[in-house]
């Protein structure tokens, strides 16, 4: 699974600059991005492990 971090942060900046950004909305966005960041790290770790395994065998 490949995720593009640049797209995610562009969307975040759009929401942060939105005139309709209420504190509750920002909280929900923040939680969503924390989850997304965890997915990116997990995906990268998996890809790195697969690369390392393939490299050494």
VEXKOL-943632 format. One record per residue: x, y, z of N, C-alpha, C in turn; residue number from 1. Coordinates in Angstrom, 3 decimals, m for minus. Layout:
residues N
+----------+----------+----------+----------+----------+----------+----------+----------+----------+-----+
!    neast !   nnorth !      nup !   caeast !  canorth !     caup !    ceast !   cnorth !      cup ! pos !
+----------+----------+----------+----------+----------+----------+----------+----------+----------+-----+
!        X !        Y !        Z !        X !        Y !        Z !        X !        Y !        Z ! NUM !
...
+----------+----------+----------+----------+----------+----------+----------+----------+----------+-----+
end
This chain:
residues 57
+----------+----------+----------+----------+----------+----------+----------+----------+----------+-----+
!    neast !   nnorth !      nup !   caeast !  canorth !     caup !    ceast !   cnorth !      cup ! pos !
+----------+----------+----------+----------+----------+----------+----------+----------+----------+-----+
!    0.860 !   m1.183 !    0.000 !    0.000 !    0.000 !    0.000 !    0.900 !    1.238 !    0.000 !   1 !
!    0.781 !    2.035 !   m1.033 !    1.590 !    3.243 !   m1.123 !    0.727 !    4.465 !   m0.839 !   2 !
!    1.157 !    5.271 !    0.098 !    0.436 !    6.489 !    0.449 !    1.318 !    7.678 !    0.106 !   3 !
!    0.707 !    8.739 !   m0.360 !    1.462 !    9.932 !   m0.724 !    1.333 !   10.976 !    0.383 !   4 !
!    2.353 !   11.126 !    1.228 !    2.276 !   12.079 !    2.345 !    2.035 !   13.516 !    1.893 !   5 !
!    2.561 !   13.889 !    0.717 !    2.384 !   15.265 !    0.249 !    0.911 !   15.590 !    0.044 !   6 !
!    0.156 !   14.654 !   m0.522 !   m1.275 !   14.877 !   m0.726 !   m1.986 !   15.059 !    0.609 !   7 !
!   m1.614 !   14.250 !    1.585 !   m2.276 !   14.319 !    2.884 !   m2.056 !   15.674 !    3.536 !   8 !
!   m0.830 !   16.184 !    3.483 !   m0.544 !   17.442 !    4.147 !   m1.115 !   18.630 !    3.390 !   9 !
!   m1.246 !   18.513 !    2.069 !   m1.921 !   19.567 !    1.311 !   m3.380 !   19.651 !    1.735 !  10 !
!   m4.016 !   18.495 !    1.904 !   m5.404 !   18.482 !    2.356 !   m5.510 !   19.063 !    3.761 !  11 !
!   m4.571 !   18.723 !    4.627 !   m4.591 !   19.239 !    5.991 !   m4.485 !   20.755 !    5.987 !  12 !
!   m3.588 !   21.311 !    5.179 !   m3.439 !   22.765 !    5.151 !   m4.706 !   23.422 !    4.619 !  13 !
!   m5.384 !   22.765 !    3.685 !   m6.645 !   23.296 !    3.175 !   m7.672 !   23.389 !    4.301 !  14 !
!   m7.797 !   22.312 !    5.084 !   m8.772 !   22.318 !    6.173 !   m8.393 !   23.309 !    7.269 !  15 !
!   m7.110 !   23.420 !    7.548 !   m6.671 !   24.332 !    8.598 !   m6.940 !   25.785 !    8.207 !  16 !
!   m6.867 !   26.095 !    6.910 !   m7.085 !   27.457 !    6.442 !   m8.547 !   27.747 !    6.134 !  17 !
!   m9.388 !   26.740 !    6.251 !  m10.803 !   26.906 !    5.937 !  m11.465 !   27.833 !    6.949 !  18 !
!  m12.323 !   28.713 !    6.457 !  m13.022 !   29.640 !    7.352 !  m14.054 !   28.907 !    8.201 !  19 !
!  m14.375 !   27.671 !    7.829 !  m15.372 !   26.891 !    8.571 !  m14.715 !   25.926 !    9.556 !  20 !
!  m13.445 !   26.108 !    9.837 !  m12.717 !   25.176 !   10.691 !  m13.038 !   25.428 !   12.165 !  21 !
!  m14.022 !   24.712 !   12.662 !  m14.388 !   24.821 !   14.072 !  m13.416 !   23.983 !   14.907 !  22 !
!  m13.320 !   24.254 !   16.206 !  m12.422 !   23.453 !   17.055 !  m12.732 !   21.956 !   16.988 !  23 !
!  m14.021 !   21.601 !   16.960 !  m14.386 !   20.180 !   16.899 !  m13.938 !   19.578 !   15.569 !  24 !
!  m14.127 !   20.320 !   14.494 !  m13.711 !   19.835 !   13.173 !  m12.192 !   19.647 !   13.140 !  25 !
!  m11.463 !   20.597 !   13.705 !  m10.004 !   20.477 !   13.741 !   m9.573 !   19.271 !   14.577 !  26 !
!  m10.314 !   18.991 !   15.640 !   m9.999 !   17.833 !   16.476 !  m10.183 !   16.538 !   15.683 !  27 !
!  m11.270 !   16.458 !   14.935 !  m11.545 !   15.271 !   14.119 !  m10.473 !   15.112 !   13.041 !  28 !
!  m10.108 !   16.222 !   12.405 !   m9.063 !   16.188 !   11.370 !   m7.737 !   15.741 !   11.980 !  29 !
!   m7.423 !   16.263 !   13.155 !   m6.181 !   15.905 !   13.828 !   m6.128 !   14.405 !   14.120 !  30 !
!   m7.239 !   13.854 !   14.623 !   m7.290 !   12.419 !   14.912 !   m7.130 !   11.603 !   13.634 !  31 !
!   m7.752 !   12.059 !   12.554 !   m7.649 !   11.345 !   11.278 !   m6.206 !   11.342 !   10.780 !  32 !
!   m5.521 !   12.461 !   10.919 !   m4.139 !   12.531 !   10.448 !   m3.195 !   11.738 !   11.330 !  33 !
!   m3.496 !   11.639 !   12.623 !   m2.675 !   10.787 !   13.485 !   m2.798 !    9.335 !   13.045 !  34 !
!   m4.023 !    8.909 !   12.722 !   m4.241 !    7.547 !   12.239 !   m3.529 !    7.326 !   10.913 !  35 !
!   m3.608 !    8.315 !   10.026 !   m2.963 !    8.212 !    8.718 !   m1.450 !    8.127 !    8.870 !  36 !
!   m0.902 !    8.915 !    9.782 !    0.545 !    8.888 !   10.015 !    0.975 !    7.515 !   10.511 !  37 !
!    0.170 !    6.917 !   11.396 !    0.487 !    5.574 !   11.881 !    0.480 !    4.574 !   10.729 !  38 !
!   m0.476 !    4.719 !    9.798 !   m0.529 !    3.829 !    8.640 !    0.698 !    4.001 !    7.756 !  39 !
!    1.127 !    5.246 !    7.559 !    2.305 !    5.508 !    6.728 !    3.535 !    4.853 !    7.352 !  40 !
!    3.701 !    5.022 !    8.664 !    4.857 !    4.444 !    9.352 !    4.811 !    2.925 !    9.270 !  41 !
!    3.621 !    2.346 !    9.496 !    3.468 !    0.891 !    9.443 !    3.771 !    0.380 !    8.027 !  42 !
!    3.270 !    1.073 !    7.018 !    3.503 !    0.681 !    5.628 !    4.990 !    0.758 !    5.291 !  43 !
!    5.636 !    1.839 !    5.712 !    7.068 !    2.000 !    5.452 !    7.864 !    0.903 !    6.156 !  44 !
!    7.499 !    0.594 !    7.388 !    8.206 !   m0.441 !    8.142 !    8.083 !   m1.789 !    7.450 !  45 !
!    6.876 !   m2.083 !    6.939 !    6.649 !   m3.345 !    6.229 !    7.485 !   m3.404 !    4.957 !  46 !
!    7.478 !   m2.317 !    4.194 !    8.264 !   m2.285 !    2.952 !    9.758 !   m2.406 !    3.247 !  47 !
!   10.215 !   m1.751 !    4.299 !   11.629 !   m1.827 !    4.666 !   11.999 !   m3.253 !    5.070 !  48 !
!   11.122 !   m3.905 !    5.836 !   11.378 !   m5.283 !    6.256 !   11.430 !   m6.218 !    5.047 !  49 !
!   10.510 !   m6.023 !    4.092 !   10.503 !   m6.856 !    2.888 !   11.775 !   m6.624 !    2.070 !  50 !
!   12.194 !   m5.379 !    1.958 !   13.419 !   m5.061 !    1.216 !   14.625 !   m5.707 !    1.894 !  51 !
!   14.698 !   m5.559 !    3.206 !   15.833 !   m6.107 !    3.952 !   15.897 !   m7.619 !    3.812 !  52 !
!   14.735 !   m8.270 !    3.892 !   14.683 !   m9.725 !    3.769 !   15.144 !  m10.151 !    2.376 !  53 !
!   14.651 !   m9.466 !    1.351 !   15.034 !   m9.789 !   m0.022 !   16.493 !   m9.488 !   m0.301 !  54 !
!   17.008 !   m8.469 !    0.334 !   18.389 !   m8.048 !    0.103 !   19.381 !   m9.062 !    0.654 !  55 !
!   19.068 !   m9.623 !    1.817 !   20.027 !  m10.502 !    2.484 !   19.889 !  m11.963 !    2.095 !  56 !
!   18.821 !  m12.326 !    1.353 !   18.651 !  m13.747 !    1.003 !   19.146 !  m14.024 !   m0.393 !  57 !
+----------+----------+----------+----------+----------+----------+----------+----------+----------+-----+
end
